[in-house]
């Protein structure tokens, strides 16, 4: 399975749609850890294509999520701009 197929599959999960039931409201996926978290972010960005802000507790976590999210979005050949602050 290609990475972009995996992201499409994750984006189509009904549970993911349930997380975003109220657009414009904060969304927390805190219980999720590791590479799964950036994969979920990529699926959400891919599916909803709306501006997003990801806040982390630590700078090293932000860098790791940024690197992995950029990898996933590049695999989708996605034009979404991603920045690390």
C-alpha positions in Angstrom: 0.0 0.0 0.0 1.3 3.4 -0.9 1.6 6.1 1.8 -1.0 8.4 0.0 -3.4 5.4 -0.1 -2.9 5.0 3.7 -3.6 8.7 4.3 -6.7 8.5 2.1 -7.9 5.4 4.1 -7.4 7.1 7.4 -9.1 10.3 6.2 -12.2 8.2 5.3 -12.6 6.7 8.7 -16.0 7.6 10.3 -14.2 8.1 13.7 -12.1 10.8 12.1 -15.2 12.6 10.8 -16.7 12.4 14.3 -13.7 14.3 15.7 -14.4 17.3 13.4 -18.2 17.4 14.0 -18.0 21.1 14.9 -15.8 23.1 12.5 -14.0 26.0 14.0 -13.8 24.4 17.4 -10.6 23.1 19.0 -9.7 19.5 18.4 -7.6 17.5 20.7 -6.0 14.1 19.8 -3.9 14.0 22.9 -4.3 10.3 23.8 -2.7 9.5 20.4 1.1 9.3 20.4 4.1 8.7 18.1 3.9 8.8 14.3 0.1 8.2 14.4 -0.5 11.8 15.5 1.1 13.4 12.4 -0.6 10.8 10.3 -4.0 11.9 11.7 -3.1 15.6 11.2 -2.2 14.9 7.6 -5.4 13.0 7.0 -7.4 15.9 8.5 -5.6 18.5 6.5 -6.0 16.4 3.3 -9.7 15.8 3.9 -10.8 19.2 5.1 -8.2 21.5 3.6 -8.7 24.2 6.1 -6.1 26.4 8.0 -4.9 24.6 11.2 -2.7 25.4 14.1 -1.0 22.6 16.0 0.2 23.4 19.5 2.6 21.2 21.4 4.0 21.3 25.0 7.6 20.9 23.9 9.8 22.3 21.1 11.3 18.9 20.3 7.8 17.4 19.9 6.8 20.3 17.6 9.9 19.7 15.4 9.2 16.0 15.2 5.5 16.5 14.3 6.5 19.2 11.7 9.1 16.8 10.1 6.7 13.9 9.9 3.7 16.0 8.8 5.8 17.5 6.0 6.8 14.0 5.0 3.2 12.9 4.8 2.0 16.0 3.0 4.8 15.7 0.5 3.8 12.0 -0.1 0.4 13.4 -1.1 2.0 16.0 -3.4 -0.1 18.4 -1.4 0.3 22.2 -1.8 -0.6 22.9 1.9 1.9 25.2 3.4 3.4 23.9 6.7 5.5 26.1 9.0 7.2 25.6 12.3 7.2 28.5 14.8 
